[in-house]
Amino acid sequence: MQRDPKVFKFLFGKSKTEVEVVTETQRETVARAMGEVNEVLSGMAVRPKVAVNLETGLIEIELPEQMPDEALALPAPEAKAEKAAVTPKPGAQDKAKAEPQKAAA
């Protein structure tokens, strides 16, 4: 059984496929993040309230209570279960009364 000499090459030297990590400066990080936020906000139908907190220097975004894409979502399963429990099907009580009489007979 022959061993491949490339298996342990990473231990002894640099590989040709080694990826160089480029660090981002704080200015570049802020510019990239603000660009991403602006891109998201510009695509929204309902504009959120954007403010700068002067005490902390942080940007605050106040979103509407319900977003348009959330309105398209299906209702929560809990809401369906509660609704079904509150409104019994017509005739369900009559069937429930009739079944114990059958069992007694």
C-alpha positions as a Markdown table, in Angstrom:
| # | Residue | x | y | z |
|---|---|---|---|---|
| 1 | Met | 0.0 | 0.0 | 0.0 |
| 2 | Gln | 1.5 | 3.3 | -1.1 |
| 3 | Arg | 0.9 | 6.5 | 0.7 |
| 4 | Asp | 0.0 | 9.7 | -1.1 |
| 5 | Pro | 2.7 | 12.3 | -0.4 |
| 6 | Lys | 0.1 | 15.1 | -0.6 |
| 7 | Val | -1.8 | 13.8 | 2.4 |
| 8 | Phe | 0.5 | 15.5 | 5.0 |
| 9 | Lys | 1.7 | 18.3 | 2.8 |
| 10 | Phe | -0.3 | 20.9 | 4.7 |
| 11 | Leu | 1.8 | 20.1 | 7.8 |
| 12 | Phe | 5.1 | 20.9 | 6.1 |
| 13 | Gly | 4.4 | 23.8 | 3.8 |
| 14 | Lys | 2.0 | 26.0 | 1.9 |
| 15 | Ser | -0.3 | 24.4 | -0.6 |
| 16 | Lys | -1.1 | 25.9 | -4.0 |
| 17 | Thr | -4.8 | 25.7 | -3.1 |
| 18 | Glu | -4.4 | 27.7 | 0.2 |
| 19 | Val | -6.9 | 30.6 | 0.4 |
| 20 | Glu | -5.6 | 33.9 | 1.7 |
| 21 | Val | -7.9 | 35.5 | 4.3 |
| 22 | Val | -8.5 | 39.2 | 3.7 |
| 23 | Thr | -9.6 | 41.2 | 6.7 |
| 24 | Glu | -12.1 | 44.0 | 6.3 |
| 25 | Thr | -11.5 | 47.4 | 7.9 |
| 26 | Gln | -14.1 | 48.9 | 10.1 |
| 27 | Arg | -14.9 | 51.5 | 7.4 |
| 28 | Glu | -15.5 | 48.7 | 4.9 |
| 29 | Thr | -17.6 | 46.7 | 7.3 |
| 30 | Val | -19.9 | 49.7 | 8.0 |
| 31 | Ala | -20.2 | 50.6 | 4.3 |
| 32 | Arg | -21.0 | 47.0 | 3.4 |
| 33 | Ala | -23.6 | 46.6 | 6.2 |
| 34 | Met | -25.3 | 50.0 | 5.5 |
| 35 | Gly | -25.4 | 49.0 | 1.8 |
| 36 | Glu | -27.2 | 45.7 | 2.7 |
| 37 | Val | -29.6 | 47.5 | 5.0 |
| 38 | Asn | -30.4 | 50.2 | 2.4 |
| 39 | Glu | -31.0 | 47.5 | -0.2 |
| 40 | Val | -33.5 | 45.7 | 2.0 |
| 41 | Leu | -35.3 | 48.9 | 3.0 |
| 42 | Ser | -35.6 | 50.1 | -0.6 |
| 43 | Gly | -37.3 | 46.9 | -1.6 |
| 44 | Met | -40.0 | 47.2 | 1.1 |
| 45 | Ala | -43.5 | 48.4 | 0.2 |
| 46 | Val | -44.1 | 49.7 | 3.7 |
| 47 | Arg | -41.3 | 51.9 | 4.9 |
| 48 | Pro | -40.1 | 51.4 | 8.4 |
| 49 | Lys | -39.2 | 54.3 | 10.8 |
| 50 | Val | -35.5 | 54.8 | 10.9 |
| 51 | Ala | -33.9 | 56.8 | 13.7 |
| 52 | Val | -30.5 | 57.4 | 15.2 |
| 53 | Asn | -30.2 | 57.2 | 19.0 |
| 54 | Leu | -27.8 | 60.1 | 19.8 |
| 55 | Glu | -27.0 | 58.8 | 23.3 |
| 56 | Thr | -25.7 | 55.4 | 22.0 |
| 57 | Gly | -24.9 | 56.3 | 18.4 |
| 58 | Leu | -26.9 | 53.3 | 17.2 |
| 59 | Ile | -29.3 | 53.2 | 14.3 |
| 60 | Glu | -32.8 | 52.0 | 15.3 |
| 61 | Ile | -35.3 | 50.6 | 12.8 |
| 62 | Glu | -38.9 | 50.4 | 13.9 |
| 63 | Leu | -40.8 | 47.9 | 11.7 |
| 64 | Pro | -44.5 | 47.8 | 11.2 |
| 65 | Glu | -46.5 | 45.4 | 13.5 |
| 66 | Gln | -47.1 | 43.1 | 10.5 |
| 67 | Met | -45.0 | 42.9 | 7.4 |
| 68 | Pro | -46.7 | 42.3 | 4.0 |
| 69 | Asp | -45.0 | 38.9 | 3.5 |
| 70 | Glu | -46.2 | 37.8 | 7.0 |
| 71 | Ala | -49.8 | 38.6 | 6.0 |
| 72 | Leu | -49.5 | 36.0 | 3.2 |
| 73 | Ala | -48.4 | 33.3 | 5.6 |
| 74 | Leu | -50.8 | 30.6 | 6.7 |
| 75 | Pro | -52.5 | 31.0 | 10.1 |
| 76 | Ala | -50.8 | 29.4 | 13.1 |
| 77 | Pro | -52.0 | 25.9 | 13.8 |
| 78 | Glu | -52.9 | 26.9 | 17.4 |
| 79 | Ala | -55.5 | 29.4 | 16.1 |
| 80 | Lys | -57.1 | 26.6 | 14.0 |
| 81 | Ala | -57.2 | 24.2 | 16.9 |
| 82 | Glu | -58.8 | 26.8 | 19.2 |
| 83 | Lys | -61.4 | 27.8 | 16.6 |
| 84 | Ala | -62.3 | 24.1 | 16.0 |
| 85 | Ala | -62.7 | 23.5 | 19.8 |
| 86 | Val | -64.9 | 26.6 | 20.2 |
| 87 | Thr | -67.3 | 25.9 | 17.3 |
| 88 | Pro | -68.5 | 22.3 | 17.3 |
| 89 | Lys | -69.9 | 20.8 | 14.1 |
| 90 | Pro | -73.7 | 20.9 | 13.7 |
| 91 | Gly | -75.3 | 17.6 | 14.9 |
| 92 | Ala | -72.2 | 16.5 | 16.9 |
| 93 | Gln | -74.0 | 16.8 | 20.2 |
| 94 | Asp | -77.0 | 14.7 | 18.9 |
| 95 | Lys | -74.5 | 12.0 | 17.8 |
| 96 | Ala | -72.7 | 12.1 | 21.2 |
| 97 | Lys | -76.1 | 11.6 | 23.0 |
| 98 | Ala | -77.1 | 8.8 | 20.7 |
| 99 | Glu | -73.9 | 6.7 | 21.1 |
| 100 | Pro | -74.1 | 6.2 | 24.9 |
| 101 | Gln | -77.7 | 4.9 | 24.4 |
| 102 | Lys | -76.4 | 2.3 | 21.9 |
| 103 | Ala | -73.7 | 1.2 | 24.2 |
| 104 | Ala | -76.2 | 0.7 | 27.1 |
| 105 | Ala | -78.5 | -1.4 | 25.0 |
